[in-house]
C-alpha cells in the first residue's frame, strides 16, 4: 500500500486539535492535495501519458495550446488590441500549455507576442519549479492570485482542469436532512479491524502514521459546517427535499470554486474568463440517479473512488458544476459569453482543418494513423471532447459583446 506517512500524521494531528476531533472532507482533501510539504501536488504529482497518474489535453501534443492561442488572438482583437494584453494561466501543470501557446504566438503573431504579458498562478512548488525551467526563454511572471491588484487585468484568465481539483465538501442525506461528511481518526478497536466506512460501503482505509502505532481515518456525519452549503443549492436551483432524493444520497459541493471565481472576477478589469474542465450543469450533476456523487481518485492511470488509500500519492477530483460557476459569475459581475463542449470548441478553431489536412501530408501510414488518433482524442465526446468550455466576460462594450468568439460558434 502506497501512502505518505508524514502527510497522514499531519492530517491526524489536524484532526486531534480540531473541535470534536474531526475535519470536513474539504479540509482533508485540501491537505491531501496541497499540504505545503507533503501534499500530492507539492511532492508527488505525476503527469503525462507515461509514468503519470493522469494526462490532460496538453499531453497529446501542441494542437490544444495552438488552437487556444488562436482564440486568444480574437479576444485581443475584439477588445481593440490593448497593450499590454494579459494571459493569466491558473494551474499550469508542467508548463506545456504555456510553451505551446507562447511558441505559436511568437512564430505566427509577433506583434501580439511583443505586447503579451503571460502570468502563471501556480500553487505547487514542484510544478512551479518545472514550469520555470521549461519556460526560461520566455518572458513569464509567476504570482499568487491574491497578489494581483484588483481591477487590473485586461486580457483573459484561463484554466484547463483546475477547478476539478479544488477541495470539495461532501454531504449525505439522512432522514431527509443534509448532513456533512467529516473525517476523523478511528479508535483502537476499529483500527485493529482495519476498515472504514465510506457511504454505505465498507472499505480498507490507509494507516496515517508509520508502524508500530498506525491509526486509521474514518468518516462521520454531522451538521453542516457552514450555511453556505444549503445556500449553494438555492444558487443552482436544486431542491434536495424532493422525494426523488432518497436517504443515503451523497454528493459534493465546491465552495472553493466560488471563492476562486470571486477573486478572478475582482482582478479582471476588461476581458474574459475561460474555464475548461469535466463536469455537468447542476441538473445533471445532482440527478437523483447519480446517488454517490462524482468524486474520483487517479493513481497510475487508474481511477477509483476511495480517497483514504494512497494518501499523498494520488490525485483526488470531483466534476465541475458549471451552473454554479455561471450563477456565481453573474453575482460577481461576469457575463456569460457562452458554454460549449471542448470537441466543438476546438473544431471551429481549426482542429477540423488539421484533421482534413492529414491526407495531404507526406508521412508513413503508422505516423498518419497515430496523428489522427491523437487529434480525435481531443474531440472524443466520451472523453476529452466532452469537457465543458465556459467563457465569461467583464467590462465589454456593447459592440464587443455582440461579437461571438470563434470557439463558441456553431460548426458548419
C-alpha positions, 0 to 999 in steps of 0.5 A: 500500500502506497501512502505518505506517512508524514502527510497522514500524521499531519492530517491526524494531528489536524484532526486531534486539535480540531473541535470534536476531533474531526475535519470536513472532507474539504479540509482533508482533501485540501491537505491531501492535495496541497499540504505545503510539504507533503501534499500530492501536488507539492511532492508527488504529482505525476503527469503525462501519458507515461509514468503519470497518474493522469494526462490532460489535453496538453499531453497529446501534443501542441494542437490544444495550446495552438488552437487556444492561442488562436482564440486568444488572438480574437479576444485581443482583437475584439477588445481593440488590441490593448497593450499590454494584453494579459494571459493569466494561466491558473494551474499550469501543470508542467508548463506545456500549455504555456510553451505551446501557446507562447511558441505559436504566438511568437512564430505566427503573431509577433506583434501580439507576442511583443505586447503579451504579458503571460502570468502563471498562478501556480500553487505547487512548488514542484510544478512551479519549479518545472514550469520555470525551467521549461519556460526560461526563454520566455518572458513569464511572471509567476504570482499568487492570485491574491497578489494581483491588484484588483481591477487590473487585468485586461486580457483573459484568465484561463484554466484547463482542469483546475477547478476539478481539483479544488477541495470539495465538501461532501454531504449525505442525506439522512432522514431527509436532512443534509448532513456533512461528511467529516473525517476523523481518526478511528479508535483502537478497536476499529483500527485493529479491524482495519476498515472504514466506512465510506457511504454505505460501503465498507472499505480498507482505509490507509494507516496515517502514521508509520508502524508500530502505532498506525491509526486509521481515518474514518468518516462521520456525519454531522451538521453542516459546517457552514450555511453556505452549503444549503445556500449553494443549492438555492444558487443552482436551483436544486431542491434536495427535499424532493422525494426523488432524493432518497436517504443515503444520497451523497454528493459534493459541493465546491465552495472553493470554486466560488471563492476562486471565481470571486477573486478572478472576477475582482482582478479582471478589469476588461476581458474574459474568463475561460474555464475548461474542465469535466463536469455537468450543469447542476441538473445533471450533476445532482440527478437523483440517479447519480446517488454517490456523487462524482468524486474520483481518485487517479493513481497510475492511470487508474481511477477509483473512488476511495480517497483514504488509500494512497494518501499523498500519492494520488490525485483526488477530483470531483466534476465541475458544476458549471451552473454554479460557476455561471450563477456565481459569475453573474453575482460577481459581475461576469457575463456569460459569453457562452458554454460549449463542449471542448470537441466543438470548441476546438473544431471551429478553431481549426482542429477540423482543418488539421484533421482534413489536412492529414491526407495531404501530408507526406508521412508513413501510414503508422505516423498518419494513423497515430496523428489522427488518433491523437487529434480525435482524442481531443474531440472524443465526446466520451472523453476529452471532447466532452469537457465543458468550455465556459467563457465569461466576460467583464467590462465589454462594450456593447459592440464587443459583446455582440461579437461571438468568439470563434470557439463558441460558434456553431460548426458548419 
